[in-house]
């Protein structure tokens, strides 16, 4: 589903940082079906609630991008989008919390730089505050404080993914053995070595990240209120 979205999007404005790593985490365990939240949350991750309205807004942004690209969004695809967005929001909460525990942080400057360099907030090549406020409200139903808090959290989660990725190590012998197994000879090994190393690093990162995420989901209580919210309770 994530590959499908990537293939058919023009620019999914929802996530702008380290997008190549987003969506690789699929190893979440079962969610607890908690009693209905009275605060209008769609989920609770370790005591921190995810507002249902934010969930709906992000789902709608993805759906709008698909439609703008000519993709017909039927009920099945809409359901898949909702599940993907739901999972990504939970992952964002989990990883940003873990990043904070490790002392990883996002500075005010980083958030400001992202906002000031976002094309949707510019007019005549310069940042336009009025356009910024209007855009985040129209697209996300957020004020500046809410939007900047979300971008800080998203960048924090992205930094944690990057932290995992940069700590993946692949030895030269591993690369050579993998190449030989796949190609039956080392004829073009030197030419293909960098490409194969990157592919192996991505694969190992995926396995490591999913294992880590499964461990997190067993330690941190995740309550799912999506069904209750969809039923209007």
N, CA, C and O of each residue as an XYZ file, in Angstrom:
932
protein
N       0.825     -1.204      0.000
C       0.000      0.000      0.000
C       0.864      1.261      0.000
O       0.572      2.210     -0.727
N       1.934      1.278      0.817
C       2.809      2.437      0.877
C       3.492      2.644     -0.477
O       3.614      3.777     -0.944
N       3.938      1.548     -1.107
C       4.551      1.673     -2.423
C       3.549      2.232     -3.421
O       3.898      3.045     -4.277
N       2.304      1.791     -3.306
C       1.250      2.260     -4.202
C       1.062      3.759     -4.048
O       0.956      4.487     -5.035
N       1.023      4.215     -2.799
C       0.839      5.650     -2.553
C       2.019      6.440     -3.100
O       1.842      7.511     -3.680
N       3.233      5.903     -2.913
C       4.414      6.606     -3.383
C       4.412      6.716     -4.907
O       4.831      7.729     -5.467
N       3.944      5.681     -5.554
C       3.927      5.648     -7.016
C       2.943      6.650     -7.588
O       3.203      7.254     -8.629
N       1.808      6.832     -6.911
C       0.730      7.628     -7.478
C       0.605      9.036     -6.904
O      -0.321      9.765     -7.261
N       1.516      9.428     -6.028
C       1.378     10.764     -5.465
C       2.130     11.785     -6.300
O       3.100     11.450     -6.980
N       1.679     13.037     -6.246
C       2.480     14.141     -6.779
C       3.420     14.570     -5.653
O       4.635     14.389     -5.737
N       2.841     15.134     -4.613
C       3.598     15.454     -3.405
C       2.670     15.255     -2.231
O       1.709     16.007     -2.070
N       2.936     14.261     -1.408
C       2.114     14.101     -0.212
C       2.685     15.034      0.848
O       3.751     14.808      1.421
N       1.915     16.095      1.076
C       2.357     17.196      1.917
C       2.403     16.798      3.384
O       3.003     17.499      4.199
N       1.772     15.675      3.728
C       1.673     15.287      5.126
C       3.040     15.061      5.739
O       3.296     15.510      6.856
N       3.941     14.362      5.017
C       5.237     14.014      5.585
C       6.318     14.492      4.635
O       6.304     14.118      3.463
N       7.249     15.305      5.099
C       8.235     15.904      4.216
C       9.665     15.489      4.524
O      10.564     15.793      3.740
N       9.903     14.811      5.629
C      11.265     14.547      6.049
C      11.558     13.058      6.024
O      10.799     12.268      6.586
N      12.657     12.662      5.377
C      13.082     11.270      5.327
C      11.962     10.351      4.867
O      11.716      9.304      5.466
N      11.305     10.744      3.827
C      10.150      9.992      3.344
C      10.487      8.599      2.899
O       9.622      7.723      2.928
N      11.741      8.352      2.478
C      12.078      7.020      1.995
C      12.017      5.974      3.098
O      11.957      4.779      2.811
N      12.031      6.409      4.359
C      11.950      5.459      5.452
C      10.544      5.301      5.994
O      10.276      4.351      6.729
N       9.661      6.184      5.660
C       8.300      6.131      6.179
C       7.560      4.962      5.569
O       7.599      4.758      4.356
N       6.879      4.187      6.415
C       6.078      3.082      5.906
C       6.775      1.744      5.984
O       6.169      0.717      5.680
N       8.053      1.731      6.389
C       8.767      0.468      6.426
C       8.392     -0.350      7.659
O       8.605     -1.562      7.684
N       7.846      0.288      8.665
C       7.505     -0.377      9.912
C       6.135     -1.035      9.813
O       5.116     -0.352      9.700
N       6.117     -2.338      9.854
C       4.842     -3.053      9.762
C       4.661     -4.023     10.919
O       3.677     -4.762     10.955
N       5.590     -4.034     11.862
C       5.588     -5.078     12.865
C       4.866     -4.775     14.153
O       5.190     -5.364     15.184
N       3.909     -3.886     14.135
C       3.176     -3.597     15.364
C       2.369     -4.801     15.809
O       1.781     -5.512     14.994
N       2.351     -5.015     17.100
C       1.526     -6.085     17.643
C       0.068     -5.676     17.680
O      -0.297     -4.604     17.197
N      -0.755     -6.520     18.246
C      -2.194     -6.230     18.305
C      -2.444     -5.040     19.221
O      -1.786     -4.887     20.250
N      -3.383     -4.215     18.845
C      -3.761     -3.077     19.679
C      -4.796     -3.527     20.700
O      -5.588     -4.435     20.445
N      -4.778     -2.889     21.840
C      -5.817     -3.139     22.831
C      -7.075     -2.383     22.434
O      -7.017     -1.200     22.101
N      -8.195     -3.060     22.469
C      -9.468     -2.405     22.160
C     -10.028     -1.843     23.453
O     -10.806     -2.499     24.145
N      -9.624     -0.620     23.774
C     -10.020     -0.023     25.038
C     -11.448      0.457     25.021
O     -12.080      0.548     23.968
N     -11.953      0.764     26.210
C     -13.285      1.359     26.287
C     -13.229      2.729     25.633
O     -12.164      3.343     25.571
N     -14.343      3.205     25.154
C     -14.374      4.433     24.367
C     -13.774      5.609     25.128
O     -14.100      5.846     26.291
N     -12.891      6.341     24.452
C     -12.311      7.540     25.038
C     -13.343      8.660     25.020
O     -14.039      8.858     24.025
N     -13.435      9.384     26.118
C     -14.394     10.483     26.207
C     -13.833     11.769     25.615
O     -14.555     12.757     25.479
N     -12.546     11.762     25.261
C     -11.904     12.990     24.789
C     -11.879     13.102     23.270
O     -11.357     14.082     22.739
N     -12.426     12.132     22.566
C     -12.419     12.189     21.108
C     -11.130     11.711     20.490
O     -10.797     12.111     19.375
N     -10.390     10.857     21.190
C      -9.136     10.329     20.657
C      -9.397      9.128     19.759
O     -10.372      8.400     19.943
N      -8.509      8.931     18.784
C      -8.589      7.749     17.929
C      -7.716      6.629     18.480
O      -7.921      5.457     18.163
N      -6.740      7.001     19.308
C      -5.849      6.014     19.923
C      -5.154      6.647     21.119
O      -5.113      7.867     21.277
N      -4.612      5.772     21.953
C      -3.834      6.202     23.111
C      -2.535      5.403     23.089
O      -2.557      4.172     23.108
N      -1.406      6.106     23.050
C      -0.099      5.451     22.987
C       0.681      5.799     24.245
O       1.213      6.902     24.374
N       0.742      4.855     25.168
C       1.466      5.084     26.405
C       0.944      6.249     27.209
O       1.710      6.926     27.894
N      -0.361      6.494     27.134
C      -0.964      7.585     27.892
C      -1.109      8.880     27.115
O      -1.710      9.833     27.611
N      -0.569      8.931     25.907
C      -0.711     10.132     25.074
C      -1.745      9.864     23.988
O      -1.609      8.928     23.199
N      -2.775     10.695     23.960
C      -3.873     10.469     23.024
C      -3.609     11.110     21.662
O      -3.001     12.176     21.561
N      -4.087     10.427     20.618
C      -4.031     10.946     19.254
C      -5.429     11.431     18.894
O      -6.352     10.619     18.835
N      -5.616     12.718     18.654
C      -6.958     13.242     18.363
C      -7.543     12.653     17.081
O      -6.855     12.522     16.069
N      -8.809     12.306     17.146
C      -9.493     11.732     15.987
C      -9.527     12.721     14.829
O      -9.382     12.323     13.673
N      -9.718     13.999     15.122
C      -9.792     14.995     14.052
C      -8.489     15.073     13.271
O      -8.509     15.249     12.053
N      -7.355     14.945     13.956
C      -6.072     14.946     13.256
C      -5.955     13.725     12.355
O      -5.444     13.813     11.238
N      -6.429     12.592     12.845
C      -6.420     11.364     12.044
C      -7.247     11.546     10.777
O      -6.791     11.220      9.681
N      -8.460     12.068     10.928
C      -9.354     12.266      9.777
C      -8.725     13.224      8.775
O      -8.789     12.995      7.567
N      -8.120     14.291      9.271
C      -7.508     15.283      8.392
C      -6.380     14.673      7.575
O      -6.262     14.939      6.379
N      -5.547     13.854      8.219
C      -4.422     13.245      7.504
C      -4.904     12.209      6.500
O      -4.334     12.083      5.416
N      -5.942     11.471      6.849
C      -6.533     10.527      5.893
C      -7.042     11.287      4.673
O      -6.788     10.891      3.536
N      -7.752     12.365      4.914
C      -8.313     13.147      3.811
C      -7.235     13.730      2.910
O      -7.429     13.823      1.698
N      -6.097     14.125      3.485
C      -5.009     14.667      2.678
C      -4.456     13.608      1.736
O      -4.192     13.892      0.567
N      -4.279     12.386      2.239
C      -3.775     11.306      1.386
C      -4.778     10.991      0.284
O      -4.409     10.844     -0.881
N      -6.047     10.888      0.660
C      -7.101     10.587     -0.317
C      -7.170     11.682     -1.381
O      -7.298     11.385     -2.568
N      -7.087     12.935     -0.964
C      -7.128     14.043     -1.923
C      -5.968     13.968     -2.909
O      -6.146     14.219     -4.101
N      -4.771     13.620     -2.410
C      -3.614     13.502     -3.291
C      -3.793     12.378     -4.300
O      -3.408     12.513     -5.461
N      -4.374     11.277     -3.860
C      -4.636     10.168     -4.776
C      -5.613     10.587     -5.866
O      -5.399     10.312     -7.046
N      -6.682     11.252     -5.460
C      -7.695     11.683     -6.429
C      -7.132     12.706     -7.411
O      -7.428     12.659     -8.605
N      -6.317     13.629     -6.901
C      -5.714     14.643     -7.765
C      -4.805     14.013     -8.811
O      -4.584     14.581     -9.881
N      -4.282     12.832     -8.492
C      -3.399     12.129     -9.414
C      -4.162     11.168    -10.321
O      -3.562     10.403    -11.077
N      -5.495     11.216    -10.238
C      -6.308     10.400    -11.128
C      -6.626      9.011    -10.625
O      -7.138      8.185    -11.380
N      -6.332      8.733     -9.359
C      -6.612      7.415     -8.795
C      -8.035      7.369     -8.249
O      -8.447      8.246     -7.490
N      -8.770      6.352     -8.638
C     -10.121      6.171     -8.103
C     -10.019      5.574     -6.705
O      -9.425      4.511     -6.524
N     -10.582      6.235     -5.743
C     -10.520      5.773     -4.354
C     -11.832      5.083     -4.015
O     -12.830      5.732     -3.702
N     -11.814      3.749     -4.083
C     -13.003      2.977     -3.717
C     -12.969      2.668     -2.225
O     -12.049      3.083     -1.519
N     -13.970      1.943     -1.754
C     -14.068      1.656     -0.320
C     -12.870      0.860      0.186
O     -12.376      1.098      1.288
N     -12.406     -0.093     -0.633
C     -11.278     -0.929     -0.213
C     -10.012     -0.094     -0.054
O      -9.295     -0.227      0.938
N      -9.741      0.764     -1.029
C      -8.550      1.607     -0.959
C      -8.661      2.613      0.179
O      -7.679      2.886      0.870
N      -9.848      3.160      0.373
C     -10.062      4.108      1.468
C      -9.784      3.441      2.815
O      -9.174      4.041      3.700
N     -10.233      2.204      2.960
C      -9.975      1.474      4.196
C      -8.493      1.229      4.409
O      -8.003      1.308      5.535
N      -7.773      0.931      3.327
C      -6.328      0.714      3.429
C      -5.606      1.999      3.811
O      -4.671      1.979      4.612
N      -6.041      3.110      3.239
C      -5.441      4.402      3.582
C      -5.632      4.693      5.066
O      -4.697      5.127      5.740
N      -6.826      4.459      5.573
C      -7.097      4.716      6.991
C      -6.196      3.872      7.887
O      -5.649      4.372      8.869
N      -6.041      2.582      7.546
C      -5.198      1.719      8.364
C      -3.742      2.156      8.310
O      -3.046      2.130      9.325
N      -3.277      2.557      7.127
C      -1.896      3.011      7.002
C      -1.652      4.288      7.800
O      -0.648      4.400      8.504
N      -2.559      5.241      7.694
C      -2.409      6.497      8.429
C      -2.474      6.243      9.930
O      -1.697      6.814     10.696
N      -3.399      5.387     10.347
C      -3.529      5.043     11.765
C      -2.221      4.449     12.286
O      -1.728      4.835     13.346
N      -1.668      3.503     11.521
C      -0.420      2.865     11.943
C       0.724      3.872     11.993
O       1.511      3.880     12.940
N       0.814      4.721     10.970
C       1.905      5.691     10.937
C       1.830      6.687     12.091
O       2.863      7.104     12.615
N       0.618      7.073     12.491
C       0.480      8.011     13.604
C       0.913      7.363     14.914
O       1.519      8.017     15.763
N       0.607      6.094     15.076
C       1.040      5.380     16.274
C       2.556      5.229     16.280
O       3.202      5.435     17.307
N       3.121      4.870     15.130
C       4.573      4.731     15.018
C       5.265      6.049     15.339
O       6.289      6.071     16.022
N       4.706      7.138     14.846
C       5.268      8.463     15.105
C       5.316      8.751     16.603
O       6.303      9.288     17.107
N       4.249      8.392     17.309
C       4.217      8.589     18.764
C       5.268      7.727     19.450
O       5.993      8.203     20.324
N       5.352      6.459     19.055
C       6.300      5.534     19.677
C       7.739      5.995     19.482
O       8.515      6.056     20.437
N       8.090      6.319     18.246
C       9.477      6.635     17.930
C       9.903      7.997     18.455
O      11.045      8.162     18.884
N       9.016      8.960     18.429
C       9.379     10.276     18.963
C       9.610     10.196     20.470
O      10.488     10.873     21.004
N       8.822      9.368     21.152
C       9.009      9.183     22.595
C      10.352      8.519     22.885
O      11.060      8.926     23.806
N      10.705      7.496     22.101
C      11.988      6.814     22.293
C      13.150      7.739     21.963
O      14.182      7.705     22.632
N      12.989      8.555     20.946
C      14.045      9.504     20.585
C      14.326     10.459     21.744
O      15.479     10.758     22.052
N      13.259     10.928     22.378
C      13.419     11.822     23.517
C      14.186     11.173     24.657
O      14.988     11.825     25.326
N      13.938      9.890     24.875
C      14.633      9.169     25.942
C      16.131      9.064     25.667
O      16.933      8.996     26.598
N      16.505      9.052     24.389
C      17.916      8.941     24.008
C      18.601     10.301     23.901
O      19.782     10.386     23.562
N      17.860     11.346     24.189
C      18.447     12.678     24.120
C      18.457     13.276     22.724
O      19.075     14.315     22.494
N      17.772     12.622     21.792
C      17.634     13.181     20.446
C      16.592     14.296     20.516
O      15.560     14.141     21.170
N      16.852     15.393     19.860
C      15.892     16.497     19.929
C      15.830     17.233     18.591
O      16.697     17.076     17.731
N      14.797     18.027     18.445
C      14.612     18.866     17.263
C      14.594     20.314     17.732
O      13.775     20.686     18.572
N      15.476     21.116     17.203
C      15.583     22.512     17.639
C      14.496     23.376     17.004
O      13.887     23.006     16.000
N      14.271     24.534     17.617
C      13.332     25.499     17.040
C      13.777     25.911     15.639
O      12.951     26.132     14.754
N      15.093     26.011     15.452
C      15.623     26.413     14.150
C      15.244     25.403     13.067
O      14.879     25.794     11.958
N      15.327     24.105     13.380
C      14.986     23.075     12.395
C      13.523     23.171     11.974
O      13.199     23.077     10.790
N      12.649     23.358     12.953
C      11.219     23.478     12.643
C      10.976     24.729     11.809
O      10.244     24.696     10.820
N      11.596     25.830     12.218
C      11.428     27.089     11.497
C      11.948     26.983     10.067
O      11.320     27.477      9.131
N      13.108     26.332      9.906
C      13.696     26.196      8.570
C      12.795     25.374      7.657
O      12.621     25.702      6.484
N      12.217     24.293      8.210
C      11.309     23.474      7.405
C      10.113     24.298      6.934
O       9.745     24.275      5.760
N       9.522     25.018      7.870
C       8.326     25.805      7.543
C       8.640     26.899      6.526
O       7.895     27.092      5.566
N       9.740     27.611      6.738
C      10.080     28.725      5.851
C      10.502     28.258      4.459
O      10.508     29.047      3.514
N      10.854     26.972      4.330
C      11.271     26.445      3.031
C      10.242     25.518      2.404
O      10.530     24.847      1.413
N       9.051     25.477      2.973
C       7.973     24.673      2.398
C       7.308     25.469      1.279
O       6.771     26.547      1.531
N       7.332     24.956      0.044
C       6.796     25.716     -1.100
C       5.348     26.162     -0.921
O       4.966     27.235     -1.387
N       4.541     25.339     -0.247
C       3.128     25.685     -0.067
C       2.927     26.928      0.792
O       1.839     27.502      0.804
N       3.974     27.351      1.514
C       3.867     28.533      2.367
C       4.547     29.752      1.740
O       4.733     30.768      2.410
N       4.913     29.659      0.478
C       5.652     30.736     -0.172
C       4.818     31.428     -1.238
O       3.953     30.824     -1.873
N       5.099     32.699     -1.413
C       4.564     33.451     -2.546
C       5.682     34.342     -3.064
O       6.367     35.008     -2.288
N       5.862     34.349     -4.370
C       6.955     35.103     -5.010
C       8.318     34.713     -4.440
O       9.211     35.549     -4.302
N       8.461     33.408     -4.109
C       9.748     32.900     -3.659
C      10.104     33.186     -2.221
O      11.217     32.884     -1.790
N       9.187     33.760     -1.469
C       9.472     34.092     -0.066
C       8.361     33.569      0.839
O       7.211     33.427      0.424
N       8.733     33.289      2.081
C       7.762     32.807      3.061
C       6.692     33.865      3.296
O       6.993     35.045      3.479
N       5.436     33.421      3.287
C       4.300     34.325      3.477
C       3.524     33.886      4.720
O       2.815     32.881      4.670
N       3.642     34.612      5.825
C       2.978     34.203      7.072
C       1.475     34.014      6.923
O       0.918     33.048      7.446
N       0.818     34.918      6.221
C      -0.637     34.803      6.060
C      -0.996     33.518      5.300
O      -1.939     32.814      5.660
N      -0.226     33.226      4.244
C      -0.454     32.006      3.472
C      -0.204     30.777      4.340
O      -0.927     29.786      4.247
N       0.818     30.848      5.177
C       1.137     29.755      6.105
C      -0.039     29.469      7.026
O      -0.473     28.322      7.138
N      -0.558     30.495      7.686
C      -1.667     30.297      8.621
C      -2.907     29.757      7.906
O      -3.586     28.864      8.412
N      -3.190     30.302      6.739
C      -4.369     29.854      5.992
C      -4.221     28.411      5.514
O      -5.169     27.628      5.575
N      -3.023     28.069      5.038
C      -2.796     26.729      4.490
C      -2.897     25.655      5.558
O      -3.545     24.630      5.346
N      -2.261     25.876      6.705
C      -2.301     24.830      7.732
C      -3.708     24.685      8.312
O      -4.093     23.600      8.748
N      -4.469     25.773      8.316
C      -5.846     25.642      8.797
C      -6.717     24.930      7.766
O      -7.481     24.029      8.110
N      -6.601     25.333      6.514
C      -7.431     24.734      5.465
C      -7.099     23.264      5.225
O      -7.993     22.461      4.960
N      -5.827     22.911      5.315
C      -5.407     21.547      5.016
C      -5.389     20.625      6.225
O      -5.640     19.427      6.095
N      -5.095     21.171      7.399
C      -4.902     20.323      8.575
C      -5.782     20.687      9.763
O      -5.770     19.999     10.783
N      -6.548     21.774      9.631
C      -7.358     22.254     10.753
C      -6.497     22.443     12.007
O      -6.892     22.062     13.109
N      -5.321     23.033     11.819
C      -4.399     23.292     12.914
C      -4.040     24.766     12.942
O      -3.970     25.426     11.905
N      -3.810     25.278     14.166
C      -3.214     26.601     14.281
C      -1.694     26.435     14.246
O      -1.193     25.313     14.178
N      -0.965     27.547     14.292
C       0.491     27.488     14.148
C       1.144     26.654     15.249
O       2.062     25.879     14.981
N       0.675     26.813     16.480
C       1.262     26.065     17.590
C       1.070     24.562     17.399
O       2.000     23.787     17.623
N      -0.116     24.149     16.991
C      -0.393     22.730     16.781
C       0.427     22.169     15.621
O       0.986     21.076     15.712
N       0.490     22.931     14.532
C       1.221     22.457     13.358
C       2.706     22.322     13.669
O       3.329     21.328     13.294
N       3.273     23.302     14.345
C       4.699     23.272     14.654
C       5.028     22.161     15.641
O       6.103     21.565     15.569
N       4.113     21.879     16.559
C       4.298     20.760     17.475
C       4.292     19.439     16.716
O       5.097     18.551     16.997
N       3.385     19.315     15.755
C       3.324     18.098     14.942
C       4.592     17.924     14.116
O       5.144     16.826     14.051
N       5.065     19.018     13.474
C       6.264     18.906     12.658
C       7.482     18.564     13.509
O       8.363     17.829     13.064
N       7.537     19.091     14.732
C       8.638     18.750     15.630
C       8.613     17.255     15.949
O       9.644     16.583     15.926
N       7.412     16.750     16.249
C       7.291     15.331     16.565
C       7.636     14.458     15.357
O       8.327     13.448     15.494
N       7.157     14.848     14.184
C       7.441     14.077     12.971
C       8.933     14.053     12.674
O       9.470     13.015     12.288
N       9.601     15.177     12.849
C      11.045     15.237     12.617
C      11.795     14.419     13.658
O      12.815     13.803     13.350
N      11.292     14.410     14.889
C      11.919     13.629     15.948
C      11.834     12.139     15.631
O      12.817     11.413     15.777
N      10.660     11.684     15.198
C      10.499     10.284     14.805
C      11.398      9.953     13.625
O      11.996      8.878     13.579
N      11.497     10.878     12.663
C      12.349     10.661     11.497
C      13.817     10.565     11.897
O      14.566      9.764     11.337
N      14.228     11.378     12.862
C      15.608     11.314     13.344
C      15.901      9.970     13.993
O      17.003      9.434     13.869
N      14.902      9.430     14.688
C      15.112      8.133     15.322
C      15.247      7.040     14.263
O      16.072      6.137     14.404
N      14.442      7.119     13.206
C      14.582      6.165     12.103
C      15.971      6.285     11.482
O      16.609      5.280     11.167
N      16.429      7.513     11.311
C      17.750      7.738     10.745
C      18.837      7.186     11.666
O      19.833      6.632     11.201
N      18.639      7.342     12.966
C      19.579      6.810     13.952
C      19.722      5.296     13.794
O      20.834      4.769     13.816
N      18.600      4.603     13.635
C      18.643      3.153     13.423
C      19.354      2.838     12.115
O      20.222      1.966     12.064
N      18.979      3.558     11.050
C      19.540      3.298      9.721
C      21.057      3.458      9.714
O      21.768      2.635      9.138
N      21.553      4.518     10.353
C      22.984      4.796     10.338
C      23.780      3.824     11.194
O      25.003      3.749     11.077
N      23.097      3.082     12.053
C      23.780      2.099     12.889
C      23.725      0.689     12.308
O      24.204     -0.256     12.935
N      23.154      0.542     11.131
C      23.161     -0.754     10.445
C      24.532     -0.936      9.799
O      24.985     -0.075      9.044
N      25.185     -2.044     10.092
C      26.513     -2.316      9.550
C      26.470     -3.572      8.667
O      25.928     -4.605      9.057
N      27.047     -3.455      7.489
C      27.157     -4.580      6.564
C      28.637     -4.763      6.250
O      29.281     -3.841      5.749
N      29.182     -5.940      6.538
C      30.602     -6.180      6.287
C      30.851     -6.465      4.803
O      29.940     -6.846      4.068
N      32.103     -6.273      4.382
C      32.479     -6.539      2.989
C      32.264     -8.007      2.635
O      31.867     -8.331      1.516
N      32.526     -8.890      3.594
C      32.325    -10.322      3.340
C      30.852    -10.647      3.152
O      30.501    -11.474      2.310
N      29.984    -10.001      3.932
C      28.543    -10.213      3.776
C      28.078     -9.813      2.380
O      27.290    -10.516      1.747
N      28.573     -8.683      1.917
C      28.186     -8.192      0.593
C      28.654     -9.153     -0.490
O      27.903     -9.477     -1.411
N      29.887     -9.603     -0.377
C      30.438    -10.516     -1.385
C      29.698    -11.844     -1.390
O      29.379    -12.371     -2.456
N      29.421    -12.387     -0.217
C      28.700    -13.666     -0.133
C      27.288    -13.537     -0.706
O      26.817    -14.423     -1.418
N      26.623    -12.433     -0.392
C      25.267    -12.206     -0.898
C      25.279    -12.094     -2.415
O      24.423    -12.663     -3.092
N      26.249    -11.359     -2.947
C      26.338    -11.165     -4.396
C      26.619    -12.484     -5.103
O      26.035    -12.775     -6.147
N      27.504    -13.268     -4.535
C      27.849    -14.560     -5.133
C      26.660    -15.507     -5.122
O      26.428    -16.232     -6.089
N      25.910    -15.500     -4.032
C      24.725    -16.348     -3.933
C      23.675    -15.931     -4.957
O      23.001    -16.781     -5.540
N      23.539    -14.645     -5.173
C      22.518    -14.123     -6.075
C      22.913    -14.246     -7.544
O      22.057    -14.494     -8.393
N      24.190    -14.077     -7.850
C      24.629    -14.006     -9.252
C      25.498    -15.173     -9.705
O      25.826    -15.279    -10.887
N      25.871    -16.044     -8.780
C      26.658    -17.247     -9.094
C      28.088    -16.951     -9.540
O      28.845    -17.878     -9.829
N      28.467    -15.677     -9.601
C      29.845    -15.313     -9.934
C      30.111    -13.899     -9.427
O      29.186    -13.175     -9.058
N      31.394    -13.515     -9.413
C      31.781    -12.181     -8.953
C      32.220    -11.296    -10.121
O      32.975    -10.341     -9.939
N      31.740    -11.623    -11.308
C      32.187    -10.949    -12.528
C      32.025     -9.430    -12.458
O      32.969     -8.702    -12.765
N      30.872     -8.948    -12.068
C      30.611     -7.501    -12.024
C      30.516     -6.966    -10.597
O      29.887     -5.938    -10.344
N      31.152     -7.679     -9.672
C      31.000     -7.339     -8.261
C      31.452     -5.914     -7.951
O      30.735     -5.171     -7.281
N      32.619     -5.530     -8.426
C      33.147     -4.202     -8.106
C      32.227     -3.098     -8.618
O      32.054     -2.070     -7.965
N      31.643     -3.321     -9.790
C      30.747     -2.321    -10.370
C      29.444     -2.210     -9.583
O      28.893     -1.121     -9.426
N      28.955     -3.355     -9.088
C      27.653     -3.401     -8.414
C      27.741     -3.310     -6.896
O      26.717     -3.275     -6.215
N      28.956     -3.272     -6.366
C      29.152     -3.393     -4.917
C      28.385     -2.341     -4.121
O      27.703     -2.681     -3.155
N      28.483     -1.086     -4.503
C      27.819     -0.018     -3.746
C      26.302     -0.179     -3.767
O      25.638      0.006     -2.748
N      25.763     -0.522     -4.921
C      24.319     -0.712     -5.051
C      23.846     -1.864     -4.177
O      22.834     -1.746     -3.486
N      24.571     -2.977     -4.204
C      24.202     -4.145     -3.405
C      24.316     -3.836     -1.918
O      23.468     -4.247     -1.127
N      25.366     -3.111     -1.541
C      25.546     -2.745     -0.133
C      24.370     -1.915      0.364
O      23.875     -2.133      1.470
N      23.921     -0.961     -0.456
C      22.790     -0.120     -0.072
C      21.514     -0.949      0.044
O      20.740     -0.769      0.985
N      21.292     -1.854     -0.904
C      20.107     -2.711     -0.860
C      20.114     -3.575      0.397
O      19.083     -3.731      1.053
N      21.272     -4.135      0.733
C      21.380     -4.967      1.928
C      21.169     -4.144      3.194
O      20.549     -4.610      4.150
N      21.688     -2.917      3.196
C      21.514     -2.039      4.355
C      20.042     -1.719      4.568
O      19.558     -1.740      5.699
N      19.330     -1.425      3.487
C      17.899     -1.145      3.595
C      17.137     -2.355      4.127
O      16.270     -2.227      4.991
N      17.472     -3.526      3.602
C      16.775     -4.740      4.039
C      17.044     -5.020      5.520
O      16.130     -5.348      6.277
N      18.307     -4.886      5.919
C      18.664     -5.130      7.315
C      18.009     -4.092      8.226
O      17.560     -4.412      9.326
N      17.961     -2.855      7.756
C      17.288     -1.797      8.504
C      15.818     -2.139      8.721
O      15.286     -1.952      9.815
N      15.167     -2.640      7.678
C      13.757     -3.010      7.790
C      13.533     -4.074      8.841
O      12.618     -3.971      9.658
N      14.380     -5.111      8.818
C      14.248     -6.191      9.804
C      14.507     -5.668     11.219
O      13.763     -5.973     12.151
N      15.567     -4.881     11.364
C      15.926     -4.355     12.681
C      14.851     -3.418     13.215
O      14.478     -3.490     14.386
N      14.354     -2.537     12.349
C      13.343     -1.572     12.764
C      12.045     -2.255     13.165
O      11.414     -1.880     14.153
N      11.650     -3.262     12.389
C      10.422     -3.979     12.719
C      10.555     -4.753     14.025
O       9.612     -4.823     14.813
N      11.731     -5.334     14.247
C      11.968     -6.043     15.512
C      11.882     -5.055     16.674
O      11.239     -5.330     17.687
N      12.530     -3.914     16.520
C      12.512     -2.900     17.571
C      11.092     -2.421     17.836
O      10.695     -2.234     18.986
N      10.337     -2.226     16.772
C       8.972     -1.734     16.921
C       8.079     -2.747     17.626
O       7.229     -2.382     18.438
N       8.279     -4.014     17.309
C       7.505     -5.062     17.999
C       7.822     -5.074     19.486
O       6.934     -5.250     20.320
N       9.110     -4.883     19.816
C       9.491     -4.834     21.221
C       8.845     -3.639     21.922
O       8.371     -3.752     23.052
N       8.832     -2.510     21.247
C       8.200     -1.321     21.820
C       6.723     -1.549     22.090
O       6.206     -1.164     23.138
N       6.045     -2.184     21.128
C       4.595     -2.357     21.250
C       4.226     -3.344     22.349
O       3.074     -3.380     22.782
N       5.193     -4.154     22.813
C       4.912     -5.043     23.944
C       5.142     -4.330     25.277
O       4.607     -4.746     26.305
N       5.936     -3.257     25.262
C       6.229     -2.513     26.489
C       5.302     -1.322     26.699
O       5.058     -0.906     27.831
N       4.795     -0.785     25.612
C       3.967      0.420     25.692
C       2.532      0.074     25.321
O       2.274     -0.494     24.260
N       1.610      0.419     26.199
C       0.204      0.105     25.954
C      -0.358      0.987     24.839
O      -0.247      2.212     24.879
N      -0.958      0.341     23.852
C      -1.570      1.049     22.726
C      -3.054      0.716     22.701
O      -3.438     -0.441     22.527
N      -3.876      1.726     22.874
C      -5.327      1.520     22.859
C      -5.909      2.069     21.551
O      -5.600      3.185     21.134
N      -6.740      1.271     20.931
C      -7.340      1.607     19.643
C      -8.807      1.985     19.836
O      -9.627      1.158     20.234
N      -9.122      3.248     19.546
C     -10.502      3.713     19.647
C     -11.128      3.963     18.273
O     -12.208      4.545     18.174
N     -10.449      3.524     17.225
C     -10.906      3.847     15.872
C     -12.314      3.332     15.598
O     -13.148      4.049     15.046
N     -12.573      2.092     15.984
C     -13.896      1.522     15.713
C     -14.985      2.314     16.425
O     -16.040      2.583     15.851
N     -14.724      2.691     17.691
C     -15.714      3.477     18.431
C     -15.943      4.840     17.780
O     -17.078      5.308     17.684
N     -14.847      5.479     17.331
C     -14.974      6.789     16.692
C     -15.760      6.685     15.389
O     -16.580      7.550     15.079
N     -15.505      5.624     14.632
C     -16.187      5.454     13.348
C     -17.684      5.203     13.538
O     -18.502      5.534     12.681
N     -18.014      4.612     14.678
C     -19.426      4.363     14.978
C     -20.092      5.576     15.623
O     -21.299      5.586     15.862
N     -19.281      6.599     15.900
C     -19.832      7.823     16.468
C     -19.951      7.816     17.965
O     -20.612      8.682     18.540
N     -19.318      6.846     18.616
C     -19.399      6.784     20.087
C     -18.228      7.497     20.725
O     -18.129      7.547     21.951
